């Protein structure tokens, strides 16, 4: 892979400004000016909720986020002073796409993510995953990533079941939200439980699916999980997903006025893709999807090396490796699927990361086969 071209500082500054303005506007739009924020203790932590009068003594309480999130805390303090600036944000998006050549989602994908953002999905700690999330990493890392502009015919979102069950808030009915974008969306009854819906599809074939980590018994694998916060939608429980969506990061999707959202941390995305690629091959799906997984992982390893984030990758690698043989074996198998140059890139990046952390790389070195062993 050729060295990646950095985005000019002027455009990186625009990205930061757009992200800030979009988040400000989304926050202001979410809550009525007549309501008030309250901090509620839950299991030893404090969380912001918003109480909105409904007439008389009745109030509607909505989840906002952790009280220890500095960005949320700042917006709570300045809530009444936030103003929308849609025209300026639209111009920033246009400039970043036309002049900085940053990737922009297709119209359908962008509209779906926007509709779910407006409905409150990311406020309720939902996370955008998959190729659409990958598109956000160019702006996030300040590099033009190859293949970031690839289009997709579906969009996936994930949420921890524990969060969905605990926050005492919910999106509007999911089908209604999706039909604000395309009236042909319909529910797809789950194969194992026709009473549950984890996916929705439009007449064009565009698919929206909801996922949740499976950290329990294998009996849960494939069975839909009820998600109280997702407007009636259930989610497909998946292994390894908890690693991917733990501690997501804020990003911006370059659609219309800019859509503020949550995506997996890029280092977790890279390591997770290597694990998923190996699992696909083990299940007999070793073609296009597995190749795409490996390609995206390699691109992110190179990108994060370019921006000197070796240590972040080392931490993610170490965490995944320590979770058991299924995880470490999957990483080994994906390393074997790469060419020598890509394996060397990953090895050198991780070695630099562990050195920066003051930790030995030795325990992981055996995963990288020598030419003699191939």
C-alpha positions in Angstrom: 0.0 0.0 0.0 1.3 3.4 -0.9 1.8 6.1 1.7 -1.4 7.8 2.6 -1.9 11.5 1.8 -2.5 13.7 4.8 -5.4 16.1 4.7 -4.3 19.7 4.7 -4.5 21.5 8.1 -7.1 23.9 6.8 -9.5 21.1 6.1 -8.7 19.2 9.3 -9.7 22.4 11.1 -12.9 22.5 9.1 -13.7 19.0 10.1 -13.3 19.9 13.8 -15.4 23.0 13.4 -18.1 21.0 11.6 -18.1 18.3 14.2 -18.4 20.8 17.0 -21.3 22.8 15.3 -23.2 19.6 14.3 -23.0 18.2 17.8 -24.1 21.5 19.3 -27.0 21.7 17.0 -28.1 18.1 17.5 -27.9 18.6 21.3 -30.0 21.8 21.1 -32.5 20.2 18.8 -33.0 17.2 21.1 -34.2 19.1 24.1 -37.0 21.6 24.6 -35.9 25.0 26.1 -38.6 24.7 28.7 -37.2 21.5 30.2 -34.3 21.0 32.6 -31.4 18.7 33.1 -31.1 16.5 36.2 -28.1 14.3 37.3 -29.3 10.8 38.4 -27.1 8.4 40.3 -27.1 4.9 38.9 -25.0 2.1 40.3 -22.3 4.4 41.6 -22.2 6.6 38.5 -24.1 9.8 37.6 -26.0 10.2 34.4 -27.7 13.3 32.9 -31.4 13.0 32.1 -33.7 15.7 30.7 -37.1 16.3 32.3 -39.6 17.9 29.9 -43.0 19.1 31.1 -46.0 17.2 29.6 -48.7 19.3 31.2 -49.6 19.3 34.9 -47.3 17.4 37.2 -46.4 14.8 34.5 -42.8 15.0 33.1 -41.2 13.1 30.3 -37.7 11.9 31.3 -35.1 11.3 28.6 -31.6 9.9 28.8 -28.7 12.3 27.9 -25.5 10.6 28.8 -22.8 10.0 31.4 -22.2 13.0 33.7 -18.4 12.4 33.5 -18.4 12.9 29.7 -16.9 16.4 29.5 -18.5 17.3 26.1 -22.0 16.4 27.4 -21.3 18.3 30.7 -20.2 21.4 28.7 -23.4 21.3 26.6 -25.6 21.0 29.7 -23.9 24.1 31.1 -24.3 26.1 27.8 -27.6 24.6 26.6 -29.7 27.7 26.5 -27.0 29.5 24.4 -26.7 26.9 21.6 -27.8 28.0 18.2 -28.3 26.2 14.9 -26.1 27.2 12.0 -27.3 24.9 9.2 -26.3 27.0 6.2 -22.7 27.4 7.4 -22.4 23.7 8.2 -23.8 22.7 4.7 -21.1 24.8 3.2 -18.4 23.1 5.3 -19.7 19.7 4.2 -19.6 20.7 0.6 -16.1 22.1 0.8 -14.7 19.0 2.5 -16.2 16.7 -0.1 -15.4 18.8 -3.2 -12.0 20.3 -2.2 -10.6 17.9 0.4 -12.0 14.8 -1.4 -13.2 13.3 1.8 -15.7 10.4 1.4 -19.4 11.1 1.4 -22.1 8.4 1.8 -24.6 7.7 -0.9 -27.9 9.5 -0.4 -29.8 6.6 1.0 -27.2 5.7 3.6 -26.7 9.3 4.6 -30.5 9.8 5.0 -30.9 6.7 7.1 -28.1 7.6 9.5 -29.5 11.2 9.7 -33.0 9.9 10.5 -31.7 7.6 13.2 -29.5 10.4 14.6 -32.4 12.8 14.7 -34.5 10.1 16.4 -31.9 9.9 19.2 -30.0 6.6 18.4 -26.5 8.0 19.1 -27.8 9.9 22.2 -28.9 6.5 23.4 -25.3 5.2 22.9 -26.0 3.4 19.6 -22.9 2.9 17.4 -22.7 2.9 13.6 -20.6 -0.1 12.5 -19.5 -1.5 9.2 -18.3 0.1 6.0 -20.3 3.3 6.6 -18.3 3.8 9.9 -15.1 3.1 8.0 -15.9 6.1 5.8 -15.7 8.3 8.9 -12.1 7.5 9.6 -10.6 9.6 6.9 -11.8 12.8 8.6 -11.2 11.3 12.1 -7.5 10.5 11.3 -6.7 13.3 8.9 -5.8 11.0 6.0 -7.3 10.1 2.7 -7.9 6.4 3.1 -8.1 4.2 0.0 -11.5 2.5 -0.5 -13.1 4.8 2.1 -15.5 6.0 -0.6 -16.9 2.5 -1.3 -20.6 2.3 -1.3 -22.7 -0.3 0.5 -26.3 -1.6 0.2 -26.9 -1.8 3.9 -26.2 -0.1 7.2 -25.6 -1.7 10.6 -26.0 -0.2 14.0 -25.1 -1.8 17.4 -25.9 -1.2 21.0 -25.1 -3.0 24.3 -28.2 -4.7 25.6 -27.3 -3.5 29.1 -27.4 0.1 28.0 -30.7 -0.4 26.0 -32.3 -1.9 29.1 -31.0 0.5 31.7 -31.5 4.0 30.2 -35.3 4.1 30.5 -35.7 5.9 27.1 -36.5 4.8 23.6 -36.5 5.9 20.0 -39.9 6.3 18.3 -41.2 3.2 16.5 -38.3 2.1 14.3 -40.4 1.4 11.2 -41.9 4.9 11.4 -38.4 6.4 11.6 -37.2 4.5 8.6 -40.3 5.3 6.5 -39.5 9.0 6.9 -36.7 8.2 4.4 -38.4 5.5 2.3 -42.0 4.5 2.6 -41.3 1.1 1.2 -39.3 0.0 4.3 -40.8 -3.2 5.9 -40.0 -5.4 8.8 -38.1 -8.6 8.2 -39.3 -11.2 10.7 -36.4 -13.0 12.3 -36.0 -16.6 11.1 -35.7 -18.0 14.6 -38.5 -15.9 16.1 -41.0 -14.4 13.7 -42.3 -12.1 16.5 -39.0 -10.2 16.5 -37.5 -7.9 13.9 -33.8 -7.2 13.8 -33.7 -6.0 10.2 -35.7 -3.7 7.9 -35.5 -3.7 4.1 -36.7 -1.2 1.4 -38.0 -2.2 -2.0 -34.7 -1.2 -3.4 -33.0 -3.9 -1.3 -31.4 -1.5 1.1 -31.1 -3.1 4.5 -30.9 -1.7 8.0 -29.9 -4.2 10.7 -29.4 -4.0 14.5 -26.7 -5.9 16.4 -25.8 -6.4 20.0 -22.9 -8.2 21.7 -23.3 -11.8 22.8 -21.1 -12.2 25.9 -23.1 -15.0 27.4 -24.1 -18.6 26.5 -23.8 -20.0 23.0 -27.6 -20.6 23.4 -28.1 -16.9 22.7 -26.2 -17.1 19.3 -28.5 -16.2 16.5 -31.6 -15.6 18.6 -33.0 -12.1 18.6 -32.5 -10.0 21.7 -35.2 -7.5 22.8 -33.8 -4.0 22.9 -36.0 -1.7 24.9 -34.4 1.5 23.6 -34.6 0.7 19.9 -38.3 1.6 19.2 -39.5 -2.0 19.0 -36.5 -3.3 17.1 -34.6 -6.4 18.4 -31.0 -7.1 17.7 -28.8 -10.0 16.5 -26.4 -11.1 19.3 -22.8 -11.5 17.9 -19.6 -12.7 19.5 -16.7 -10.3 19.6 -19.0 -7.3 19.1 -18.5 -6.1 22.7 -14.8 -5.5 21.9 -15.7 -3.5 18.8 -18.2 -1.1 20.3 -16.6 -0.6 23.7 -15.6 3.0 24.3 -16.8 4.4 20.9 -15.5 7.7 19.6 -17.4 10.7 18.2 -17.2 11.3 14.5 -18.9 13.2 11.7 -20.6 11.8 8.6 -20.4 14.2 5.7 -24.1 14.2 4.8 -26.1 17.4 4.3 -25.3 19.5 7.4 -23.0 16.9 9.0 -24.3 14.1 11.1 -22.6 13.7 14.5 -22.5 10.1 15.6 -20.6 7.4 17.4 -18.3 4.9 15.6 -15.9 2.2 17.0 -12.5 3.5 17.9 -10.4 2.9 14.7 -7.9 0.6 16.5 -10.7 -1.6 17.7 -12.2 -1.6 14.3 -8.9 -2.8 12.8 -8.3 -5.6 15.3 -12.0 -6.7 15.2 -11.9 -6.9 11.4 -9.0 -9.3 11.5 -10.9 -11.5 14.0 -14.1 -11.4 11.9 -12.2 -12.2 8.7 -10.8 -15.4 10.3 -14.2 -16.4 11.6 -15.7 -15.9 8.1 -13.1 -18.2 6.6 -13.7 -20.8 9.3 -17.4 -20.7 8.5 -16.8 -21.2 4.8 -17.3 -17.5 3.8 -13.8 -16.8 2.6 -14.5 -14.7 -0.4 -15.4 -11.0 -0.8 -16.5 -10.2 2.8 -13.4 -11.7 4.3 -11.1 -10.0 1.8 -12.8 -6.6 2.6 -12.4 -7.2 6.3 -8.7 -7.8 5.9 -8.2 -4.9 3.5 -9.9 -2.4 5.9 -7.9 -3.7 8.8 -4.6 -3.3 6.9 -5.6 0.2 5.8 -6.3 1.3 9.4 -3.0 -0.2 10.7 -1.1 1.8 8.1 -3.2 5.0 8.7 -2.7 4.8 12.5 1.1 4.3 12.0 1.1 7.4 9.8 -0.5 9.5 12.5 1.7 8.0 15.3 -1.0 6.1 17.1 1.0 2.9 17.4 0.3 2.7 21.2 -3.5 2.7 20.6 -3.2 -0.3 18.3 -0.9 -2.1 20.8 -3.5 -1.7 23.6 -6.3 -3.0 21.4 -4.2 -5.9 20.2 -3.2 -6.8 23.7 -6.8 -6.7 25.0 -8.0 -8.9 22.2 -5.1 -11.4 22.5 -5.7 -11.7 26.2 -9.4 -12.7 25.8 -8.6 -16.3 25.0 -7.4 -18.8 22.4 -10.4 -18.2 20.1 -9.3 -14.5 19.8 -5.6 -15.1 19.5 -6.0 -17.9 17.0 -8.2 -15.7 14.8 -5.6 -13.0 14.8 -2.9 -15.5 13.9 -5.0 -16.9 11.0 -5.6 -13.5 9.6 -1.9 -12.6 9.8 -1.2 -15.7 7.7 -3.6 -14.5 5.1 -1.6 -11.3 4.5 1.4 -10.9 2.2 4.8 -10.4 3.8 4.8 -6.6 3.5 1.5 -6.2 5.3 2.5 -8.6 8.1 5.8 -6.6 8.5 3.7 -3.4 8.7 1.5 -4.8 11.4 4.4 -6.3 13.3 6.5 -3.1 13.2 3.5 -0.9 14.1 2.7 -3.1 17.1 6.3 -3.4 18.2 6.6 0.4 18.2 3.3 0.7 20.1 4.5 -1.7 22.9 7.8 0.1 23.0 6.0 3.4 23.6 4.0 1.8 26.3 7.1 0.4 28.0 5.9 -3.2 27.5 7.6 -6.1 25.8 6.4 -7.1 22.3 7.9 -10.6 22.8 4.7 -12.4 23.9 3.1 -11.5 20.6 6.0 -12.0 18.2 5.4 -15.7 17.7 2.2 -14.7 15.8 4.2 -13.4 13.0 5.5 -16.2 10.8 9.0 -16.0 9.4 9.6 -16.7 5.7 11.2 -20.0 6.6 8.0 -21.2 8.3 5.8 -20.4 5.4 
